[in-house]
Amino acid sequence: MNSVVNLTLAKNSQVGNIAFIDLKAQQRRIRPAIEKRLQSVLDHGRYIAGPEIDELEEKLAGRTEAKTVIACASGTAALIIPLLARGIGPGDAVFAPAFTYNATANAILLAGATPIFVDIDPATFNMDPADLERRIASVKNEGRLHPSAVIPVDLFGSPADYREISKIAEREGLFLLSDGAQSFGAELDGKPVGNLAPATATSFFPGKGLGAYGDAGAIFSQNTLDRERWSSIRWHGTDEARKDSVRVGFNGRMDSFQAAVLLEKLSIFDDELTARRNIAAEYDKRLSKIARPQADIDGSVSGQGYYSLCMENRDDIVKKLNRAGVPTAIYYSTPLHLMPAFADYAPANGLPVTEKVASEIFALPMHPYLTPQQVDYICEAVCEAVR
Ligand SMILES: Cc1ncc(COP(=O)(O)O)c(C=O)c1O
């Protein structure tokens, strides 16, 4: 028997269809400029390593205060390259949350290392530094693996607690690699993502805050010396002449068409980020009394890749919202340690906070082209769904 009651809320004509993410509206805004950029790639014909790659790396470095930026094939490549460059592999323990997209753990395992899953903070949904300390102590105690790296994830765009995690990483000699796949544009203590950790990986998957028209990613470093090794690994491990293999690598390159699209999208990114943040502020204002939206740590501003909130009767609420024409998504209903591919790495006592949040979380539509009428309708729909 279905116990879900439909909402009585009526959509007026100004609300129209609500998209969870609206890439079409964005494309309408900049299509002529994108076509011009793509045309220019067709004209010069350097589909790999075209001038757009250098231009993009330069602009991204300016935007993120990174000392060097490597454009690459995907967010996954952006995670794997720094791990390989550090020589992280078999026998190494790499600490990461299980409340993230599978790519975070895949990168660790593809490098040959072992993921050690860390629980999250119940308010920020990001890595809990106190649990990180506990897991490091227990790996050291067991003595089987060498604690080597930590990969905090800036979930949904909200920076992880780099203040605490950096201190722990420094004390324990861990390589700190930020998974900023969802947080391009976010800030902590006035510093942008790309400058919050020694190395940061981001994704330009089409649905991300800054998205390509295909797969793409980038790695940001605070050390210019990373450039040579990272760019060699992204180009099959070759030397600067792209001839001899000097290390093991793979095809981790971004193509010129994706860089061309990203350059155009970067030019409207700040404007879009402001719109995302205004929408999130309105959601927070209207919904935080009846739900638990993700909290940002003090001194941080989210990149607002997604807008997620927790409600105890999540499944009922989501059904009601969907019937009322409000699309939703659940990131992530199954944490990684409960998935078959990563079950061997599940901590003995599970991850209690992660599991609870996974059972209550869902995401509301978030994109810069939501109209005030749509945001109002979504908020009303959530309020009515709990009545
Ligand atoms: C947290 C996180 N890490 C890594 C990735 C991997 O990025 P890509 O799909 O570009 O390889 C994603 C992509 O969704 C992600 O959300």
The ligand as an SDF file (V2000), in Angstrom:
LIG
                    3D

 16 16  0  0  0  0  0  0  0  0999 V2000
   33.9310   13.5100   -5.0620 C   0  0  0  0  0  0  0  0  0  0  0  0
   34.3020   13.1040   -6.4600 C   0  0  0  0  0  0  0  0  0  0  0  0
   35.5470   12.6620   -6.7010 N   0  0  0  0  0  0  0  0  0  0  0  0
   35.9500   12.3040   -7.9360 C   0  0  0  0  0  0  0  0  0  0  0  0
   35.0870   12.3780   -9.0070 C   0  0  0  0  0  0  0  0  0  0  0  0
   35.5530   11.9020  -10.3390 C   0  0  0  0  0  0  0  0  0  0  0  0
   35.4390   12.8350  -11.3430 O   0  0  0  0  0  0  0  0  0  0  0  0
   35.2990   12.3780  -12.8720 P   0  0  0  0  0  0  0  0  0  0  0  0
   33.9300   11.8160  -13.0500 O   0  0  0  0  0  0  0  0  0  0  0  0
   35.5350   13.6350  -13.6350 O   0  0  0  0  0  0  0  0  0  0  0  0
   36.3450   11.3590  -13.1120 O   0  0  0  0  0  0  0  0  0  0  0  0
   33.7830   12.8380   -8.8110 C   0  0  0  0  0  0  0  0  0  0  0  0
   32.8680   12.9170   -9.9590 C   0  0  0  0  0  0  0  0  0  0  0  0
   31.7020   12.9350   -9.8830 O   0  0  0  0  0  0  0  0  0  0  0  0
   33.3760   13.2150   -7.5050 C   0  0  0  0  0  0  0  0  0  0  0  0
   32.1520   13.6660   -7.2660 O   0  0  0  0  0  0  0  0  0  0  0  0
  1  2  1  0
  2  3  1  0
  2 15  2  0
  3  4  2  0
  4  5  1  0
  5  6  1  0
  5 12  2  0
  6  7  1  0
  7  8  1  0
  8  9  2  0
  8 10  1  0
  8 11  1  0
 12 13  1  0
 12 15  1  0
 13 14  2  0
 15 16  1  0
M  END
$$$$
